[in-house]
Amino acid sequence: MLVRRSKSPWRALVGVGAYAALCVILASAAWVAVGTVAAHGPAATPSIIAAASSPSETVAPSDAPTPDPTVTPFTWPSFATPAPSSTPGPFSMDVYKPGTFVSQVSKEACMAGATQNMLNIIGPKIDLTATRQVQISKAIIANTTKTDSLNGGYGPAGWAITLTQLGGGHYKLLVDNSLTAAMNDAVTALRKTNRPVGLLAWKGAHAWVMTGFQSTYDPRYYAGHFTVTGAYIVDVYYPRLSRIWGQTLGPDTLRDMTAMAHNYLPWKRPEGRYPGRDGKWLLVVPY
C-alpha cells in the first residue's frame, strides 16, 4: 500500500516564515506605543484639564520676552514751579527806563509830573511834552475831593484814580503806621507787578516815584523776612534846589534808608487836620 506525505517541506517553511513576520510586526507596534508614551506622557484626564484652567492659577508663558536694560521707560515731565534758591541773599530790581524822565512843569505840579513819569515807564508810549502833563494835572484835580485835599488841587486818592484811568493799571492809596511798613508794602507791590510806586514825601507836600529797591532777601519768596536797604527814586523836582530839602538828585538815584527816613516823612499838612492820615505814611501802589 502506498503511504502519502501530509504536506510538502516547502509549504511548511512558508508557513513558518509568515508566522515569524507577523511576530516582528506586532513587536514593532508595541515599541512605537511605548516610545510615544515616554515622550508625551499619558493622555490627560478631564479632571486634570479642569484644574489647569482654574482661574486661581496664573500660568506664565515660558517664552516671555526679557526686558532690554538699554531702554529707558517713558515718564511724564514735571511742570512744577521751580522753588526759590535755598540760600537767601541780597536782592535788587529796578523798572526805570532811560529816556522816560520829565521834570514837573511848575512848582506845584509834582503829582502831575510823577504821574507822567510813571505812565512813561509803564508804557507802551512815552510822552515828554508839557501838554501831556497839563492834561494829567486837570485829571487829578477832577478826581480829587475836598476830603482828599482840604485846599483843593491835588490829592493822593485822586492820584491813584488818575493812574488807573489813564492806563497805568490798577492803583490804590495805602496809609501805613510806620516807615518800615510803608517800604515793605512798596517793594512788595513793585516786585509783584513790575510797576512803579508813588510816595508822598516831604510830609505829604511832594510826590516821588519809586522805581526799584534793594533788600536783604527777595520779597517774592521771603515775605515777612526781608529788610529794605534802599530805594531807586525819580524826583520830578530835579534839577531844582529846594530851600528846605536841598539839591534834588537826578532820576533813578539809589537812596539808602537814612536818606529815605530824611525825606519820606509822616503826613502833616499846614491847611488842616486829616483824620486817618496825620502822622502816617502815604503811598500809591499798583495791584
Number of C-alpha atoms within 10 A of each C-alpha: 3 3 5 6 6 6 8 8 9 8 9 10 10 10 10 10 10 10 10 10 11 10 10 11 10 10 11 11 10 11 10 11 10 12 11 11 11 10 8 8 10 9 7 8 8 8 8 9 10 9 11 12 11 9 8 8 9 9 9 7 7 6 6 7 7 6 7 7 7 6 7 7 6 6 6 5 6 6 6 6 6 6 7 11 8 6 6 13 11 13 15 17 17 20 18 25 14 9 10 19 25 22 23 24 17 12 8 15 21 23 28 29 30 30 28 31 28 25 22 21 22 20 14 9 10 16 16 17 11 16 11 13 25 17 12 23 23 14 20 24 18 15 18 22 17 11 12 17 19 17 13 13 19 26 22 25 22 23 29 26 20 25 23 15 13 13 12 22 15 14 21 18 17 19 19 18 15 15 18 15 12 20 24 19 20 26 27 19 20 24 20 12 13 19 24 30 23 28 28 22 23 19 19 22 15 19 27 24 28 30 28 26 24 21 19 16 20 23 22 14 13 12 12 10 10 19 17 22 19 19 27 22 26 29 28 29 27 17 14 14 12 11 7 7 10 9 13 15 18 15 23 21 15 22 18 15 17 11 12 18 14 11 17 24 21 23 21 18 17 9 9 11 12 15 8 11 18 18 18 19 26 28 26 26 24 23 14
